[in-house]
Amino acid sequence: MAPAPKKTRPTKAAKPKRRRAIFKDACAYPDDASPVDTFIEGLGESSQRTTRVALESLADILSAGKTPAHELAWHELGPEHTAALRSRLQKLYAPTTANRYLSALRGVLKAAWRLEYIDRDTMERVLDVGPIRGKREIKGRSLSQDELAAIFGGCFDDTNAASGARDGAILALLYGGGLRRTEVATLDVADIDLSRGSAHVIGKGDKERTVYLPAGSVALVEEWLKHRGTTEPGALFWRVGRTGKLRAHRIGAELVYQVVLKRHRLAGVDRLTPHDLRRSYISDLLDGGVDLVVAARQVGHSNVQTTARYDRRSERAQESAAAGLHVPSTLPRKAT
């Protein structure tokens, strides 16, 4: 008689790790005296969106997603908060990006000083944090088609339809367009042209480019817009609550990062980052025979040598060459 099959409990999806807030005090600033708006209005038009996204990301880190940048009480930050923020930035970002975010922090606190929310001595003590030094090596991995299918499939099956649609569209732009997470967060509805299948992107150094998207990415962005709507201008991606309720607040680059972490955990695939999706996009373009110059233009690289660092073809050629060599594996016996 065959043994009865063992009963197995259904595995539960791993819950995303809860983030700890550094600072989450909110403040209802007057509309004409918000340090965020005062700081951003003094910038050039091309810098305003990227800076706003940087501040949203800082607010997201400081409050663990509880308080948007416009409502955060920036003038109440203390030296202990900025020191903890610097430490968190150092762990999350490359030095260049982290220092750009620290620069945005200095800008908004100087605006708070000009608006007389804080005195100069307090501002200088709070901003007494040094730059983040170092050079980060290129690391990460490329995703297989099975891994991509599992991650996107989790979005399609999400019981929170709005959250699934938004996350699917974010992933579609990270992989299907090779966008950086900051570039995804800075997109406006007006930047997406569904009829042409393209996105107008402002990248590093405020450089603009047009990115052409595959049909699948266009379809997923279109699905998200059914939830968000297109009548209200502004940010393409909004925050979505646990009940599916949309909040008309632009997401930050940190939330894009959290979306990727959440989706890889739920899909049960190995750890990945938003840049791994960009890396996979570049690698798959080159594997498909796309010219290196075209690939560099698509992802916003000024130097094609930067794009070439993602090329896996030479590595596979080395593997193939090594596999073709025959090394005798049986040692001759010594004469007795």
C-alpha positions as CSV (number, residue, x, y, z in Angstrom):
1,M,0.0,0.0,0.0
2,A,1.5,3.3,-1.0
3,P,2.2,5.8,1.8
4,A,-0.2,8.7,2.1
5,P,1.2,11.9,0.7
6,K,2.4,14.4,3.2
7,K,0.3,17.4,3.9
8,T,2.0,20.6,3.1
9,R,1.0,24.1,4.2
10,P,0.8,26.7,1.5
11,T,3.8,29.0,1.6
12,K,3.1,32.6,2.5
13,A,4.7,35.4,0.4
14,A,7.5,37.1,2.3
15,K,6.3,40.4,3.6
16,P,8.4,43.5,2.7
17,K,10.6,44.5,5.7
18,R,9.0,47.5,7.5
19,R,11.2,50.6,7.3
20,R,12.0,52.6,10.4
21,A,11.3,56.3,10.2
22,I,14.1,58.7,11.1
23,F,11.8,61.7,11.4
24,K,8.1,62.1,10.4
25,D,6.8,65.3,11.9
26,A,4.4,67.1,9.5
27,C,3.8,70.8,9.1
28,A,1.0,72.7,7.3
29,Y,3.1,75.4,5.7
30,P,1.3,78.4,4.2
31,D,1.0,78.0,0.4
32,D,3.2,81.0,-0.2
33,A,5.8,80.1,2.4
34,S,6.7,76.5,1.9
35,P,10.5,75.9,1.9
36,V,10.1,73.1,-0.7
37,D,8.3,75.4,-3.1
38,T,10.5,78.4,-2.4
39,F,13.6,76.3,-3.1
40,I,12.3,74.7,-6.2
41,E,10.9,77.9,-7.7
42,G,14.4,79.4,-7.6
43,L,15.8,76.7,-9.9
44,G,15.8,76.4,-13.6
45,E,12.9,74.7,-15.3
46,S,14.9,71.6,-16.3
47,S,16.1,71.1,-12.7
48,Q,12.8,71.6,-10.9
49,R,11.4,68.1,-11.5
50,T,14.5,66.2,-10.6
51,T,15.0,68.2,-7.5
52,R,11.3,67.7,-6.4
53,V,11.8,63.9,-6.9
54,A,15.0,64.1,-4.8
55,L,13.1,65.8,-2.0
56,E,10.3,63.3,-2.2
57,S,12.9,60.5,-1.9
58,L,14.4,62.3,1.2
59,A,11.0,62.7,2.8
60,D,10.2,59.1,2.0
61,I,13.4,57.9,3.7
62,L,13.0,60.3,6.7
63,S,9.4,59.4,7.4
64,A,9.4,55.8,6.1
65,G,6.8,56.8,3.5
66,K,4.4,58.5,5.9
67,T,4.9,62.2,5.0
68,P,5.3,63.7,1.6
69,A,8.0,66.4,1.0
70,H,5.5,69.3,0.9
71,E,4.2,68.4,4.4
72,L,7.4,67.4,6.1
73,A,8.5,69.8,8.9
74,W,12.0,70.4,7.4
75,H,12.8,73.2,9.9
76,E,12.4,70.8,12.8
77,L,15.2,68.5,11.6
78,G,18.1,68.2,14.0
79,P,21.7,67.2,13.6
80,E,20.9,63.6,14.7
81,H,18.3,63.4,11.8
82,T,20.6,64.6,9.1
83,A,23.4,62.3,10.3
84,A,21.1,59.3,10.2
85,L,19.9,60.4,6.8
86,R,23.4,60.6,5.4
87,S,24.1,57.1,6.7
88,R,21.0,55.8,5.1
89,L,21.8,57.5,1.8
90,Q,25.3,56.0,1.8
91,K,23.8,52.5,2.0
92,L,21.1,53.1,-0.6
93,Y,22.8,55.1,-3.3
94,A,26.0,55.5,-5.3
95,P,28.1,58.4,-3.9
96,T,27.2,60.8,-6.8
97,T,23.4,60.2,-6.3
98,A,23.7,60.4,-2.5
99,N,25.6,63.7,-2.6
100,R,23.0,65.1,-5.1
101,Y,20.3,64.3,-2.5
102,L,22.3,66.0,0.3
103,S,22.6,69.0,-2.0
104,A,18.8,69.1,-2.2
105,L,18.6,68.9,1.5
106,R,20.9,71.9,1.9
107,G,18.8,73.8,-0.5
108,V,15.5,73.2,1.2
109,L,17.0,74.0,4.7
110,K,18.5,77.3,3.3
111,A,15.0,78.1,2.0
112,A,13.6,77.5,5.5
113,W,16.3,79.9,6.9
114,R,15.3,82.6,4.4
115,L,11.7,82.2,5.4
116,E,12.8,82.6,9.0
117,Y,11.7,79.2,10.2
118,I,15.1,78.6,11.6
119,D,18.1,80.8,12.5
120,R,21.4,80.6,10.7
121,D,23.2,78.9,13.6
122,T,20.7,76.1,13.7
123,M,20.8,75.6,10.0
124,E,24.6,75.3,10.0
125,R,24.5,72.7,12.8
126,V,21.9,70.6,11.1
127,L,23.8,70.8,7.8
128,D,27.1,69.9,9.3
129,V,27.4,66.6,7.4
130,G,30.3,65.8,5.1
131,P,30.0,64.6,1.5
132,I,29.9,60.9,0.8
133,R,33.1,59.8,-0.7
134,G,34.1,56.7,-2.7
135,K,33.6,55.1,-6.0
136,R,31.2,52.2,-6.5
137,E,32.1,49.4,-8.7
138,I,29.6,48.1,-11.3
139,K,27.8,45.2,-9.7
140,G,24.5,43.4,-10.0
141,R,23.1,40.9,-12.4
142,S,20.9,40.3,-15.4
143,L,17.5,38.7,-15.1
144,S,16.3,35.6,-17.0
145,Q,13.1,35.6,-19.0
146,D,11.6,33.3,-16.4
147,E,12.4,35.7,-13.6
148,L,10.9,38.6,-15.5
149,A,7.8,36.6,-16.1
150,A,7.5,35.8,-12.4
151,I,7.9,39.4,-11.3
152,F,5.5,40.9,-13.8
153,G,3.0,38.0,-13.1
154,G,2.9,39.0,-9.5
155,C,1.7,42.5,-10.6
156,F,-1.1,41.1,-12.8
157,D,-2.3,38.8,-10.0
158,D,-2.3,41.5,-7.2
159,T,-5.6,41.8,-5.3
160,N,-4.9,45.5,-5.1
161,A,-5.5,46.2,-8.8
162,A,-4.3,49.8,-8.6
163,S,-1.1,48.9,-6.9
164,G,-0.5,46.0,-9.3
165,A,-1.1,48.2,-12.3
166,R,1.2,51.0,-11.0
167,D,4.0,48.6,-10.1
168,G,3.7,46.8,-13.4
169,A,4.1,50.1,-15.3
170,I,7.1,51.0,-13.2
171,L,8.7,47.7,-14.0
172,A,7.8,48.1,-17.6
173,L,9.7,51.3,-17.8
174,L,12.7,50.1,-15.8
175,Y,13.2,47.0,-18.0
176,G,11.3,47.9,-21.2
177,G,12.8,51.4,-21.4
178,G,16.0,51.0,-19.4
179,L,15.1,54.0,-17.3
180,R,16.9,54.9,-14.0
181,R,14.7,54.9,-11.0
182,T,14.9,58.7,-10.6
183,E,13.9,59.0,-14.3
184,V,10.8,56.9,-13.6
185,A,9.9,59.0,-10.6
186,T,10.3,62.3,-12.5
187,L,8.0,61.3,-15.4
188,D,4.8,63.4,-16.0
189,V,1.7,62.2,-17.8
190,A,2.6,64.6,-20.6
191,D,5.9,62.8,-21.1
192,I,4.2,59.6,-22.3
193,D,3.1,59.4,-25.9
194,L,1.1,56.2,-26.2
195,S,0.4,56.6,-29.9
196,R,4.1,56.7,-30.7
197,G,5.1,54.3,-27.9
198,S,7.6,56.8,-26.5
199,A,8.6,58.6,-23.3
200,H,10.3,62.0,-22.9
201,V,13.0,61.5,-20.2
202,I,15.2,63.9,-18.3
203,G,18.2,62.1,-17.2
204,K,21.5,62.8,-15.5
205,G,22.8,66.4,-16.0
206,D,19.3,67.5,-17.1
207,K,19.9,65.8,-20.5
208,E,16.7,65.1,-22.4
209,R,16.1,62.1,-24.6
210,T,13.3,60.2,-26.2
211,V,13.0,56.6,-25.2
212,Y,11.0,54.2,-27.5
213,L,9.1,51.5,-25.6
214,P,8.1,48.0,-26.6
215,A,4.4,47.2,-27.1
216,G,4.3,45.4,-23.7
217,S,5.5,48.4,-21.8
218,V,3.1,50.7,-23.6
219,A,0.2,48.4,-22.7
220,L,1.2,48.3,-19.0
221,V,1.5,52.1,-18.8
222,E,-1.9,52.4,-20.4
223,E,-3.4,50.0,-17.9
224,W,-2.0,52.1,-15.0
225,L,-3.5,55.3,-16.6
226,K,-6.9,53.6,-16.5
227,H,-6.6,53.9,-12.7
228,R,-4.8,57.2,-12.5
229,G,-6.7,59.0,-15.3
230,T,-5.2,61.4,-17.7
231,T,-7.3,64.5,-17.1
232,E,-5.2,65.7,-14.1
233,P,-1.7,66.8,-15.2
234,G,1.5,66.3,-13.3
235,A,3.2,63.2,-12.0
236,L,2.7,60.0,-13.9
237,F,3.0,57.8,-10.8
238,W,1.1,58.4,-7.6
239,R,1.1,56.8,-4.3
240,V,-1.4,53.9,-3.8
241,G,-2.8,52.9,-0.4
242,R,-3.3,49.4,0.9
243,T,-7.0,49.7,0.0
244,G,-6.3,50.8,-3.5
245,K,-7.0,54.4,-2.9
246,L,-4.9,56.8,-4.9
247,R,-3.1,59.8,-3.4
248,A,-2.2,62.5,-5.9
249,H,1.4,62.7,-4.6
250,R,4.4,62.1,-6.8
251,I,6.4,59.1,-5.8
252,G,10.1,59.3,-5.1
253,A,13.0,57.3,-6.4
254,E,13.1,55.5,-3.0
255,L,9.6,54.2,-3.6
256,V,10.6,52.8,-7.0
257,Y,13.4,50.9,-5.2
258,Q,10.9,49.6,-2.6
259,V,8.5,48.5,-5.4
260,V,11.3,46.4,-7.0
261,L,12.2,44.8,-3.6
262,K,8.6,44.0,-2.9
263,R,8.0,42.4,-6.3
264,H,11.1,40.2,-6.3
265,R,10.2,38.9,-2.8
266,L,6.6,38.1,-3.8
267,A,7.8,36.4,-6.9
268,G,10.4,34.3,-5.1
269,V,13.3,35.3,-7.3
270,D,16.8,36.2,-6.2
271,R,17.4,39.7,-4.9
272,L,17.6,42.5,-7.5
273,T,17.6,46.3,-7.7
274,P,16.1,48.7,-10.1
275,H,19.5,49.0,-11.8
276,D,19.5,45.3,-12.5
277,L,16.4,45.8,-14.7
278,R,18.2,48.6,-16.5
279,R,21.3,46.3,-16.8
280,S,19.1,43.5,-18.2
281,Y,17.6,45.9,-20.7
282,I,21.0,47.0,-22.0
283,S,22.4,43.5,-22.1
284,D,19.3,42.2,-24.0
285,L,19.5,45.0,-26.5
286,L,23.1,44.2,-27.2
287,D,22.4,40.4,-27.3
288,G,19.7,41.2,-29.9
289,G,22.2,42.8,-32.2
290,V,21.3,46.5,-31.5
291,D,24.2,48.8,-32.4
292,L,26.2,50.0,-29.3
293,V,25.6,53.7,-30.3
294,V,21.9,53.2,-30.5
295,A,21.8,51.4,-27.2
296,A,23.8,54.2,-25.6
297,R,21.4,56.8,-26.9
298,Q,18.4,54.9,-25.7
299,V,19.7,54.7,-22.1
300,G,21.2,58.2,-22.0
301,H,24.9,57.3,-21.8
302,S,27.1,60.1,-23.1
303,N,30.0,57.7,-23.6
304,V,29.4,54.4,-25.5
305,Q,32.2,52.9,-23.3
306,T,29.8,53.1,-20.4
307,T,27.3,51.1,-22.3
308,A,29.9,48.6,-23.4
309,R,30.5,47.7,-19.8
310,Y,27.1,46.0,-19.8
311,D,28.0,43.8,-22.9
312,R,27.9,40.1,-21.9
313,R,28.9,38.8,-25.4
314,S,32.6,38.9,-24.9
315,E,32.2,37.1,-21.6
316,R,30.2,34.3,-23.2
317,A,32.8,34.1,-26.0
318,Q,35.4,33.5,-23.4
319,E,33.3,30.8,-21.8
320,S,32.7,29.1,-25.1
321,A,36.5,29.2,-25.9
322,A,37.4,27.7,-22.6
323,A,34.7,24.9,-23.1
324,G,36.3,24.0,-26.4
325,L,39.6,23.1,-24.9
326,H,40.4,19.6,-24.1
327,V,42.4,18.9,-21.0
328,P,43.3,15.3,-20.3
329,S,41.5,14.4,-17.0
330,T,43.1,11.0,-16.5
331,L,46.6,11.1,-15.0
332,P,49.1,8.5,-16.3
333,R,49.9,5.8,-13.8
334,K,53.4,5.6,-12.5
335,A,55.4,2.5,-13.4
336,T,55.9,0.1,-10.5
